[in-house]
């Protein structure tokens, strides 16, 4: 896949908290670029994401690591690296919190079928908040 402006992406976010599953889906325009095994997908957040006025940029390094950076009205940097735990500040419309993020899996098949899958766990002070999955599809 080559660099493209205004690709359509489908972003499904699945979250489990206390055995309750919630799922949101976002269909939006995004900018896409590729350099070797590195991919960058950037989109404007909307009221639907709860972060209107922010821009989210997802950077993927093969199947090894990824980052999700949000800037604007809410600021956060989530670092994902398979089998490792990172700590990060996560901005919300209600304030900022420090999260632990443990990445279980990153499956990057963007070059084959336009898909990215990430599974991770979030905690605060080592107390589980949620299990999460992100399924991103670039509609070509």
Secondary structure, DSSP 4 states (H G I P E B T S, - for coil): ---EEEEEEEEEEEEEETTEEEEEEEEEEEEEEEETTEEEEEEE--GGGT-TT-EEEEEEETTTEEEEEEESSS-EEEEEEBT-EEEEEEEETTEEEEEEEEEEEEEEEHHHHSEEEEEEEEEETTEEEEEEEEEEEEE-
